[in-house]
């Protein structure tokens, strides 16, 4: 049966191609959604670009006919732009007024009366709107394209029990065949190999040769950093491997995601010269109430947003030999062209070859935005995404629909990608306790 989907603005801002993802069903865009898109279109961030993209898609559909009637989407589906009409009179007194959410509900109620038996579904990423729709007797759903089960998110490693003889042979040869219980390994998946005698080994799956290779120890620090636990060991190994072009690091605050990524990036650019430059970027989302406009030029305005990156680089200088070799701080790296730190807003439209690219706080990005970033990577570039799927400041994504979680799941079967979930906090005992109990 053909369904009628009434879309909220946040669905289109989350994924500007959403109108094409409902197959042969009918899409209804309330006029208030068009008004909201108009308010977003002037923003110079990804939400603004998404708003402009949606408006262009809908504008092109006008060649098929009037948007007041049904126009073809080209995939079997139909679309029209609707006013609330008779639906406004169906709203209870508590929901009457000019609020955008209520006008969307009025459109849905009007469609339900008009279409009789045809199901009407309100699609929104706003929990409260879905609650109100359900209270009005309307069917309500989240937009679940690219949605993953966060509780089942791929960790990038697993623990396997083996015999003592297997571990002895593994160390002797430097590699081994996948043991029993590990036949379904993903490319670059890590193994914690244990036996009943408390003997253990760390390995990594080579999907091309179908072998588990011994994970080398870090005899030298990486810009003053050494792994403090097995997950950090896995992370540094994959971050320093030039054959792996996409790395995702997820974990709670204090697990070392950003610090490890920057340390590895400085090693590969400044020391090994495997890449021309280390580019570090992050989305500009405030935690809590925004403080408004900031004074100064562009560099001064951006410094508060980029300060966490500067803090990590300064920390590395404090513990690295580079400090004793005369290099005084991150500004010198920037002046030498080795390090570039900029907001994510400026990455779109660029082609970025031969660079080690770190995108911090990637959990605040939508899948579409992450796709835009990954398509910027040029020849011999490596992209590292770091973030905590449970610590999201973007109101248009959640722990299961953000770009970081999506990329982890979609790339886990690709030999060009690797992922590590960091579990143990190493920032300080206080930070670890706060992350666990608060």
Secondary structure, 3 states (H helix, E strand, C coil): CCCEEEECHHHHHHCCCHHHCCCCCEEEEEHHHHHHHHHHCCCCCHHHHHHHHHHHHHHHHHHHCCCCCCEECCCCCEEEEECCCCHHHHCCHHHCCCCHHHHHHHHHHHHHHHHCCCCEEEECCCHHHHHHHHHCCCEEECCCCCCCCHHHCCCCEEEEECCHHHHHHHHHHCEEECCCCCCCCCCCCEEEEECCCCCEEEEEEECCCCEEEECCCCCCCECCECCCCHHHHHHHHHHCCCCCCEEEEEECCCCCHHHHHHHHHHHHHHHCCCCCEEEEEECCCCCCCCCCCCCCCHHHHHHHHHHHHHHHHHHHHHHCHHHHHCCCCHHHHHHCCCEEEEEHHHCCCCCECCEEEEEECHHHCEHHHHHHHHCCECCCCEEEEEECCCCCCCCCCCCCCEHHHHHHHHHCCCCCEEEEEECCCCCCHHHHHHHHHC
